[in-house]
């Protein structure tokens, strides 16, 4: 296999947040209801907020995506190479556990 691959990864840290909340659960919160009513139905009274489906809202830590290039023959070592790239570029910080490969493609 000759050629190169472009690898994209992100750093994984202990403080990362990944949650899923149903829209119905959000609408049960009185503070959220007050804010929505005051923003979108100012001056109106006796209102109910309903959701037709229980849509899932995801709350995730916003992450930067980093990329580097590597030979195709090094495919089996992508995670190790991404970790080395993160160390070389001083992306490893206190509380960060490692890397997650987001995408890779051939060039």
N, C-alpha and C positions, 0 to 999 in steps of 0.2 A: 504494500500500500504506500504509494507516494502521495505527497500533498500535505496540506496543512488544515488544521481545524481551528475555528474561533470558539472559545469557551467563555461562557458568561456565568458568573457566580455572585452570591451575596454572602455577607458575613452573618453568622448566627450568634446571638448574644443572650445571656441569661435574662436580661431585662426586656426581651422581645415580647410583644403581646399578640395573641391570636385568639379571638373570641367570635362566637356566633350568637346573635340575639334575634329572636323572632319579633317581627313588627308588632304583633299583638301584645307581647310583653312590654315593648316600649310604650305603647299607647295606654297601658295600665298605670304608668307612672304619672302621678298628679303634676309634678313639676314640668314634665314634657308636655302634657296636655295644656297647661297654662300658657306655655311659651308658644305652642302652635296656634292656640286660639287667639292670643294677643297679636300675633304676627299676621295671620291670614283671615281672621274673622273679628276684627276690632269692632267693639260696640254691639256685637250680637250676643244673645243670651240663649240659654237652654240648648246647647249644642252637644252632640255625641260624635266622637271620632271612631270610625270603624274601618277595618281593613278587610277586603274581600278574600284575600288569601294570606296565609301566614308567611309572608316574605321574610327571608333570612337576611339580616344585616351583618356583614363581617367587619370586625374591627381588627386591623393588623398594623403592626409597626411599619412605617414607611422605610424602605431599605434602598440603598444605592446598589446598582448593578455594575460590577466590574468585569472587564474582559481581557483576555490575553490569547495569544496564538501558540499552538503547539503542533508537532508532527502527528499525522494520523496514527503512526505506529505506537504512540504513547497513549492510545485510547484507554487502556486498562488502568492507567495511573492518573486519570483526570483529577480525582479528588486530591491526591497527594500533590499534584502539580499546582492545583488551585491554592492549596494551603501554603505551598512554597511561595507562590506569587503574592499572596496576601502578606506574608512575612517580609518579603523583599521590599514591598511597597509600603510597609509599616501600617497596614490596615488592621492588624491584630491589636486589640485593646484589652484592658482589664475587663473581665466578665464575658469575653467573647469565646465561644466554645469551638468554633470551626467554621467551615464553609458549606454552602449548599449549592450544588450545580443547578443553575436555572435553565440553561439551554446550551447547545453546541451545534455547530454546523460546519460543513466543509467549505473551503475556499479554493 
